[in-house]
Amino acid sequence: MRVLALLLCLGLFGCEKNIKQFKHFKSGTIGINRKVQLVSCSDGKVLREWSGRFMIEVQNGMASWLDANNNDVKISGCFVIEEI
């Protein structure tokens, strides 16, 4: 209920910056449902795919996160991160 009230306040009175701050907070605390695809840079074919609720750090062209088994996953190259 509190989350709904917060979202309404952000929607009515906030701007994109406030919504992004809320998303960053949510990502850092409970994670966001995401799908990550590592794709071939030459033809765009999906090489590997991950999905789940996690926080992703993107830095210097590399993405990293902890998967469902607490394994540290790091990828670089061509990848797509999508919120689901």
MMTF fields as JSON, N, C-alpha, C and O atoms, coordinates in Angstrom:
{
  "mmtfVersion": "1.0.0",
  "mmtfProducer": "UNKNOWN",
  "numBonds": 335,
  "numAtoms": 336,
  "numGroups": 84,
  "numChains": 1,
  "numModels": 1,
  "chainsPerModel": [1],
  "groupsPerChain": [84],
  "chainIdList": ["A"],
  "bondAtomList": [4, 2, 8, 6, 12, 10, 16, 14, 20, 18, 24, 22, 28, 26, 32, 30, 36, 34, 40, 38, 44, 42, 48, 46, 52, 50, 56, 54, 60, 58, 64, 62, 68, 66, 72, 70, 76, 74, 80, 78, 84, 82, 88, 86, 92, 90, 96, 94, 100, 98, 104, 102, 108, 106, 112, 110, 116, 114, 120, 118, 124, 122, 128, 126, 132, 130, 136, 134, 140, 138, 144, 142, 148, 146, 152, 150, 156, 154, 160, 158, 164, 162, 168, 166, 172, 170, 176, 174, 180, 178, 184, 182, 188, 186, 192, 190, 196, 194, 200, 198, 204, 202, 208, 206, 212, 210, 216, 214, 220, 218, 224, 222, 228, 226, 232, 230, 236, 234, 240, 238, 244, 242, 248, 246, 252, 250, 256, 254, 260, 258, 264, 262, 268, 266, 272, 270, 276, 274, 280, 278, 284, 282, 288, 286, 292, 290, 296, 294, 300, 298, 304, 302, 308, 306, 312, 310, 316, 314, 320, 318, 324, 322, 328, 326, 332, 330],
  "bondOrderList": [1, 1, 1, 1, 1, 1, 1, 1, 1, 1, 1, 1, 1, 1, 1, 1, 1, 1, 1, 1, 1, 1, 1, 1, 1, 1, 1, 1, 1, 1, 1, 1, 1, 1, 1, 1, 1, 1, 1, 1, 1, 1, 1, 1, 1, 1, 1, 1, 1, 1, 1, 1, 1, 1, 1, 1, 1, 1, 1, 1, 1, 1, 1, 1, 1, 1, 1, 1, 1, 1, 1, 1, 1, 1, 1, 1, 1, 1, 1, 1, 1, 1, 1],
  "groupList": [{"groupName": "MET", "atomNameList": ["N", "CA", "C", "O"], "elementList": ["N", "C", "C", "O"], "formalChargeList": [0, 0, 0, 0], "bondAtomList": [1, 0, 2, 1, 3, 2], "bondOrderList": [1, 1, 2], "singleLetterCode": "M", "chemCompType": "L-PEPTIDE LINKING"}, {"groupName": "ARG", "atomNameList": ["N", "CA", "C", "O"], "elementList": ["N", "C", "C", "O"], "formalChargeList": [0, 0, 0, 0], "bondAtomList": [1, 0, 2, 1, 3, 2], "bondOrderList": [1, 1, 2], "singleLetterCode": "R", "chemCompType": "L-PEPTIDE LINKING"}, {"groupName": "VAL", "atomNameList": ["N", "CA", "C", "O"], "elementList": ["N", "C", "C", "O"], "formalChargeList": [0, 0, 0, 0], "bondAtomList": [1, 0, 2, 1, 3, 2], "bondOrderList": [1, 1, 2], "singleLetterCode": "V", "chemCompType": "L-PEPTIDE LINKING"}, {"groupName": "LEU", "atomNameList": ["N", "CA", "C", "O"], "elementList": ["N", "C", "C", "O"], "formalChargeList": [0, 0, 0, 0], "bondAtomList": [1, 0, 2, 1, 3, 2], "bondOrderList": [1, 1, 2], "singleLetterCode": "L", "chemCompType": "L-PEPTIDE LINKING"}, {"groupName": "ALA", "atomNameList": ["N", "CA", "C", "O"], "elementList": ["N", "C", "C", "O"], "formalChargeList": [0, 0, 0, 0], "bondAtomList": [1, 0, 2, 1, 3, 2], "bondOrderList": [1, 1, 2], "singleLetterCode": "A", "chemCompType": "L-PEPTIDE LINKING"}, {"groupName": "CYS", "atomNameList": ["N", "CA", "C", "O"], "elementList": ["N", "C", "C", "O"], "formalChargeList": [0, 0, 0, 0], "bondAtomList": [1, 0, 2, 1, 3, 2], "bondOrderList": [1, 1, 2], "singleLetterCode": "C", "chemCompType": "L-PEPTIDE LINKING"}, {"groupName": "GLY", "atomNameList": ["N", "CA", "C", "O"], "elementList": ["N", "C", "C", "O"], "formalChargeList": [0, 0, 0, 0], "bondAtomList": [1, 0, 2, 1, 3, 2], "bondOrderList": [1, 1, 2], "singleLetterCode": "G", "chemCompType": "PEPTIDE LINKING"}, {"groupName": "PHE", "atomNameList": ["N", "CA", "C", "O"], "elementList": ["N", "C", "C", "O"], "formalChargeList": [0, 0, 0, 0], "bondAtomList": [1, 0, 2, 1, 3, 2], "bondOrderList": [1, 1, 2], "singleLetterCode": "F", "chemCompType": "L-PEPTIDE LINKING"}, {"groupName": "GLU", "atomNameList": ["N", "CA", "C", "O"], "elementList": ["N", "C", "C", "O"], "formalChargeList": [0, 0, 0, 0], "bondAtomList": [1, 0, 2, 1, 3, 2], "bondOrderList": [1, 1, 2], "singleLetterCode": "E", "chemCompType": "L-PEPTIDE LINKING"}, {"groupName": "LYS", "atomNameList": ["N", "CA", "C", "O"], "elementList": ["N", "C", "C", "O"], "formalChargeList": [0, 0, 0, 0], "bondAtomList": [1, 0, 2, 1, 3, 2], "bondOrderList": [1, 1, 2], "singleLetterCode": "K", "chemCompType": "L-PEPTIDE LINKING"}, {"groupName": "ASN", "atomNameList": ["N", "CA", "C", "O"], "elementList": ["N", "C", "C", "O"], "formalChargeList": [0, 0, 0, 0], "bondAtomList": [1, 0, 2, 1, 3, 2], "bondOrderList": [1, 1, 2], "singleLetterCode": "N", "chemCompType": "L-PEPTIDE LINKING"}, {"groupName": "ILE", "atomNameList": ["N", "CA", "C", "O"], "elementList": ["N", "C", "C", "O"], "formalChargeList": [0, 0, 0, 0], "bondAtomList": [1, 0, 2, 1, 3, 2], "bondOrderList": [1, 1, 2], "singleLetterCode": "I", "chemCompType": "L-PEPTIDE LINKING"}, {"groupName": "GLN", "atomNameList": ["N", "CA", "C", "O"], "elementList": ["N", "C", "C", "O"], "formalChargeList": [0, 0, 0, 0], "bondAtomList": [1, 0, 2, 1, 3, 2], "bondOrderList": [1, 1, 2], "singleLetterCode": "Q", "chemCompType": "L-PEPTIDE LINKING"}, {"groupName": "HIS", "atomNameList": ["N", "CA", "C", "O"], "elementList": ["N", "C", "C", "O"], "formalChargeList": [0, 0, 0, 0], "bondAtomList": [1, 0, 2, 1, 3, 2], "bondOrderList": [1, 1, 2], "singleLetterCode": "H", "chemCompType": "L-PEPTIDE LINKING"}, {"groupName": "SER", "atomNameList": ["N", "CA", "C", "O"], "elementList": ["N", "C", "C", "O"], "formalChargeList": [0, 0, 0, 0], "bondAtomList": [1, 0, 2, 1, 3, 2], "bondOrderList": [1, 1, 2], "singleLetterCode": "S", "chemCompType": "L-PEPTIDE LINKING"}, {"groupName": "THR", "atomNameList": ["N", "CA", "C", "O"], "elementList": ["N", "C", "C", "O"], "formalChargeList": [0, 0, 0, 0], "bondAtomList": [1, 0, 2, 1, 3, 2], "bondOrderList": [1, 1, 2], "singleLetterCode": "T", "chemCompType": "L-PEPTIDE LINKING"}, {"groupName": "ASP", "atomNameList": ["N", "CA", "C", "O"], "elementList": ["N", "C", "C", "O"], "formalChargeList": [0, 0, 0, 0], "bondAtomList": [1, 0, 2, 1, 3, 2], "bondOrderList": [1, 1, 2], "singleLetterCode": "D", "chemCompType": "L-PEPTIDE LINKING"}, {"groupName": "TRP", "atomNameList": ["N", "CA", "C", "O"], "elementList": ["N", "C", "C", "O"], "formalChargeList": [0, 0, 0, 0], "bondAtomList": [1, 0, 2, 1, 3, 2], "bondOrderList": [1, 1, 2], "singleLetterCode": "W", "chemCompType": "L-PEPTIDE LINKING"}],
  "groupTypeList": [0, 1, 2, 3, 4, 3, 3, 3, 5, 3, 6, 3, 7, 6, 5, 8, 9, 10, 11, 9, 12, 7, 9, 13, 7, 9, 14, 6, 15, 11, 6, 11, 10, 1, 9, 2, 12, 3, 2, 14, 5, 14, 16, 6, 9, 2, 3, 1, 8, 17, 14, 6, 1, 7, 0, 11, 8, 2, 12, 10, 6, 0, 4, 14, 17, 3, 16, 4, 10, 10, 10, 16, 2, 9, 11, 14, 6, 5, 7, 2, 11, 8, 8, 11],
  "groupIdList": [1, 2, 3, 4, 5, 6, 7, 8, 9, 10, 11, 12, 13, 14, 15, 16, 17, 18, 19, 20, 21, 22, 23, 24, 25, 26, 27, 28, 29, 30, 31, 32, 33, 34, 35, 36, 37, 38, 39, 40, 41, 42, 43, 44, 45, 46, 47, 48, 49, 50, 51, 52, 53, 54, 55, 56, 57, 58, 59, 60, 61, 62, 63, 64, 65, 66, 67, 68, 69, 70, 71, 72, 73, 74, 75, 76, 77, 78, 79, 80, 81, 82, 83, 84],
  "secStructList": [7, 2, 2, 2, 2, 2, 2, 2, 2, 2, 2, 2, 2, 7, 7, 2, 2, 2, 2, 2, 2, 2, 2, 2, 2, 2, 2, 2, 2, 6, 7, 3, 3, 3, 3, 3, 3, 3, 3, 7, 6, 6, 6, 7, 7, 3, 3, 3, 3, 3, 3, 3, 3, 3, 7, 7, 3, 3, 3, 6, 6, 3, 3, 3, 3, 3, 7, 6, 6, 7, 7, 3, 3, 3, 3, 3, 1, 3, 3, 3, 3, 3, 3, 7],
  "xCoordList": [0.823, 0.0, 0.871, 0.582, 1.936, 2.83, 3.534, 3.745, 3.897, 4.565, 3.635, 4.061, 2.368, 1.389, 1.249, 1.198, 1.186, 1.083, 2.319, 2.211, 3.487, 4.728, 4.734, 5.135, 4.291, 4.25, 3.282, 3.562, 2.139, 1.179, 1.771, 1.61, 2.455, 3.081, 4.147, 4.237, 4.954, 5.984, 5.359, 5.844, 4.279, 3.62, 2.965, 2.993, 2.371, 1.66, 2.588, 2.419, 3.561, 4.379, 5.839, 6.578, 6.252, 7.651, 7.969, 7.106, 9.205, 9.654, 10.461, 10.57, 11.007, 11.77, 12.919, 13.231, 13.535, 14.653, 14.202, 14.907, 13.038, 12.536, 12.192, 12.446, 11.624, 11.271, 12.534, 12.565, 13.57, 14.84, 15.47, 16.017, 15.404, 15.959, 15.235, 15.87, 13.916, 13.152, 13.558, 13.701, 13.744, 14.169, 15.54, 15.759, 16.468, 17.799, 17.713, 18.411, 16.861, 16.671, 16.108, 16.598, 15.087, 14.466, 15.48, 15.533, 16.272, 17.272, 18.297, 18.702, 18.714, 19.722, 19.212, 20.007, 17.911, 17.379, 16.795, 17.222, 15.83, 15.201, 15.487, 15.135, 16.109, 16.39, 15.199, 14.089, 15.436, 14.403, 14.421, 15.487, 13.234, 13.173, 13.763, 13.32, 14.774, 15.47, 15.771, 15.798, 15.994, 16.497, 17.754, 17.746, 18.838, 20.106, 20.434, 20.403, 20.743, 21.129, 22.516, 22.779, 23.396, 24.698, 24.522, 24.141, 24.798, 24.543, 25.835, 26.787, 25.842, 26.971, 27.019, 26.011, 28.169, 28.296, 28.216, 27.883, 28.516, 28.523, 27.143, 26.793, 26.346, 25.053, 23.862, 22.724, 24.087, 23.001, 22.328, 21.309, 22.872, 22.286, 22.549, 23.621, 21.556, 21.686, 22.614, 22.361, 23.701, 24.663, 24.329, 24.522, 23.821, 23.494, 22.455, 22.419, 21.602, 20.538, 20.374, 20.448, 20.149, 19.89, 18.633, 18.366, 17.875, 16.734, 16.566, 16.914, 16.031, 15.815, 15.745, 15.771, 15.655, 15.589, 16.979, 17.412, 17.675, 19.012, 19.372, 18.736, 20.413, 20.957, 22.167, 23.044, 22.217, 23.309, 24.179, 23.683, 25.476, 26.434, 27.041, 27.561, 26.974, 27.569, 28.694, 28.497, 29.889, 31.045, 32.06, 32.393, 32.542, 33.564, 33.185, 34.03, 31.932, 31.501, 31.32, 31.219, 31.277, 31.106, 29.935, 29.769, 29.127, 28.014, 28.31, 28.868, 27.938, 28.139, 26.963, 26.358, 26.649, 25.571, 25.742, 26.534, 24.99, 24.948, 23.708, 22.602, 23.891, 22.747, 22.026, 22.373, 21.026, 20.207, 21.023, 20.618, 22.164, 23.033, 24.172, 25.129, 24.075, 25.106, 26.436, 27.486, 26.404, 27.606, 27.752, 26.779, 28.974, 29.247, 29.372, 30.316, 28.427, 28.414, 28.95, 28.502, 29.907, 30.474, 30.474, 30.94, 29.946, 29.943, 30.438, 30.321, 30.985, 31.376, 31.115, 30.78, 31.265, 30.961, 29.619, 29.326, 28.807, 27.479, 26.437, 26.308, 25.698, 24.665, 23.503, 23.639, 22.334, 21.101, 20.551, 20.433, 20.214, 19.588, 18.19, 17.994, 17.213, 15.818, 15.094, 15.257, 14.292, 13.444, 12.193, 11.549, 11.849, 10.652, 9.633, 8.565],
  "yCoordList": [-1.188, 0.0, 1.256, 2.224, 1.228, 2.389, 2.601, 3.734, 1.486, 1.596, 2.236, 3.072, 1.843, 2.425, 3.921, 4.7, 4.327, 5.747, 6.499, 7.607, 5.895, 6.527, 6.663, 7.699, 5.622, 5.688, 6.758, 7.462, 6.877, 7.919, 9.305, 10.181, 9.499, 10.801, 11.103, 12.224, 10.095, 10.308, 10.611, 11.463, 9.904, 10.11, 11.468, 12.091, 11.935, 13.203, 14.4, 15.412, 14.279, 15.438, 15.298, 16.282, 14.089, 13.846, 14.061, 14.367, 13.894, 13.972, 12.709, 11.828, 12.628, 11.447, 11.174, 10.017, 12.217, 12.059, 11.319, 10.427, 11.676, 11.014, 9.555, 8.688, 9.288, 7.917, 7.074, 5.928, 7.626, 6.905, 6.648, 5.569, 7.616, 7.423, 6.298, 5.499, 6.219, 5.144, 3.797, 2.816, 3.739, 2.499, 2.067, 0.882, 3.013, 2.681, 2.139, 1.187, 2.746, 2.275, 0.857, -0.011, 0.624, -0.704, -1.73, -2.846, -1.374, -2.282, -2.668, -3.827, -1.692, -1.951, -2.7, -3.3, -2.687, -3.353, -4.724, -5.718, -4.794, -6.09, -6.581, -7.711, -5.769, -6.153, -5.891, -5.636, -5.954, -5.744, -6.955, -7.459, -7.421, -8.537, -8.091, -7.108, -8.83, -8.45, -9.677, -10.81, -9.41, -10.421, -9.844, -8.721, -10.616, -10.192, -11.162, -12.378, -10.617, -11.447, -11.05, -9.879, -12.03, -11.839, -12.216, -13.343, -11.281, -11.509, -11.407, -10.736, -12.076, -12.007, -10.62, -10.132, -9.988, -8.639, -8.659, -7.643, -9.801, -9.85, -10.093, -9.475, -10.992, -11.292, -11.122, -11.329, -10.759, -10.489, -11.715, -11.585, -12.901, -14.119, -14.173, -13.79, -14.653, -14.764, -15.927, -17.063, -15.633, -16.654, -17.261, -18.456, -16.414, -16.86, -15.911, -14.737, -16.413, -15.582, -15.891, -17.046, -14.839, -14.958, -14.155, -13.133, -14.616, -13.824, -14.058, -15.117, -13.059, -13.15, -11.774, -10.758, -11.762, -10.511, -10.246, -10.899, -9.288, -8.954, -7.511, -6.839, -7.065, -5.737, -5.889, -6.712, -5.113, -5.204, -3.968, -2.843, -4.193, -3.095, -3.085, -4.1, -1.941, -1.792, -0.776, 0.35, -1.21, -0.325, -0.694, -1.868, 0.285, 0.096, -0.978, -1.786, -0.997, -1.947, -3.365, -4.294, -3.542, -4.864, -4.824, -3.846, -5.878, -5.983, -7.117, -8.142, -6.937, -8.007, -8.02, -6.987, -9.23, -9.431, -10.786, -11.614, -11.003, -12.302, -13.031, -12.492, -14.26, -15.018, -15.701, -15.48, -16.526, -17.181, -18.109, -18.382, -18.593, -19.48, -18.728, -19.344, -17.405, -16.53, -16.614, -16.364, -16.962, -16.93, -15.533, -14.931, -15.03, -13.709, -13.854, -14.471, -13.29, -13.367, -12.053, -10.979, -12.14, -10.954, -11.205, -12.244, -10.243, -10.352, -9.049, -7.979, -9.159, -7.974, -8.274, -9.402, -7.286, -7.449, -6.817, -5.718, -7.504, -7.004, -7.684, -8.908, -6.899, -7.466, -6.501, -5.295, -7.081, -6.315, -6.603, -7.764, -5.564, -5.697, -5.141, -3.993, -5.97, -5.588, -5.809, -6.849, -4.832, -4.994, -5.74, -5.386, -6.796, -7.58, -7.52, -8.122],
  "zCoordList": [0.0, 0.0, 0.0, -0.704, 0.797, 0.851, -0.479, -0.912, -1.127, -2.415, -3.438, -4.235, -3.414, -4.33, -4.095, -5.047, -2.825, -2.506, -2.994, -3.52, -2.817, -3.268, -4.788, -5.319, -5.484, -6.941, -7.429, -8.398, -6.751, -7.13, -6.936, -7.785, -5.819, -5.559, -6.606, -7.106, -6.935, -7.943, -9.303, -10.047, -9.613, -10.894, -11.004, -12.066, -9.909, -9.945, -9.802, -10.483, -8.919, -8.597, -9.011, -9.031, -9.337, -9.636, -11.096, -11.919, -11.372, -12.741, -13.03, -12.177, -14.194, -14.585, -13.609, -13.325, -13.105, -12.174, -10.914, -10.442, -10.365, -9.158, -9.43, -8.593, -10.578, -10.927, -11.067, -10.617, -11.683, -11.82, -10.459, -10.229, -9.556, -8.215, -7.497, -6.809, -7.645, -7.032, -7.634, -6.904, -8.955, -9.616, -9.114, -8.864, -8.962, -8.453, -7.027, -6.676, -6.211, -4.84, -4.847, -4.125, -5.658, -5.752, -6.251, -5.732, -7.234, -7.778, -6.719, -6.632, -5.915, -4.9, -3.687, -2.964, -3.441, -2.254, -2.557, -1.971, -3.457, -3.74, -5.148, -5.487, -5.962, -7.334, -8.242, -7.774, -9.518, -10.525, -11.447, -11.8, -11.835, -12.78, -14.104, -14.699, -14.559, -15.779, -16.633, -16.153, -17.904, -18.822, -19.448, -19.952, -19.415, -20.0, -21.123, -20.939, -22.27, -23.408, -23.883, -24.157, -23.978, -24.599, -26.058, -26.371, -26.945, -28.368, -29.173, -28.774, -30.293, -31.209, -31.828, -32.339, -31.787, -32.356, -33.875, -34.485, -34.498, -35.961, -36.56, -37.566, -35.953, -36.564, -35.622, -36.042, -34.379, -33.438, -32.844, -32.167, -33.079, -32.51, -31.012, -30.543, -30.265, -28.814, -28.491, -28.89, -27.759, -27.367, -26.006, -25.781, -25.097, -23.739, -23.18, -23.55, -22.285, -21.719, -20.235, -19.815, -19.451, -18.025, -17.71, -18.342, -16.744, -16.286, -14.795, -14.273, -14.124, -12.687, -12.074, -12.768, -10.766, -10.01, -9.458, -8.508, -10.054, -9.591, -9.9, -10.713, -9.221, -9.446, -10.358, -10.097, -11.405, -12.377, -12.266, -12.189, -12.259, -12.31, -13.7, -14.164, -14.365, -15.691, -15.567, -15.111, -15.99, -15.875, -16.955, -17.121, -17.674, -18.706, -19.72, -20.107, -20.154, -21.164, -20.671, -21.472, -19.345, -18.76, -17.78, -17.051, -17.762, -16.816, -15.853, -16.247, -14.584, -13.599, -12.635, -12.348, -12.136, -11.177, -10.516, -10.965, -9.443, -8.779, -9.276, -9.22, -9.763, -10.248, -9.087, -7.927, -9.392, -8.368, -7.467, -6.338, -7.954, -7.167, -6.49, -6.021, -6.438, -5.872, -6.606, -6.014, -7.882, -8.714, -9.302, -9.756, -9.286, -9.856, -11.369, -11.861, -12.1, -13.562, -14.103, -13.701, -15.013, -15.659, -17.16, -17.628, -17.908, -19.362, -19.975, -19.378, -21.162, -21.929, -23.394, -23.754, -24.218, -25.634, -25.931, -25.46, -26.705, -27.072, -26.201, -26.222, -25.44, -24.582, -24.471, -24.681, -24.128, -23.975, -22.594, -22.205, -21.847, -20.528, -20.646, -21.046, -20.29, -20.435, -19.125, -18.487, -18.719, -17.539, -17.963, -18.95, -17.192, -17.531, -16.434, -16.549]
}
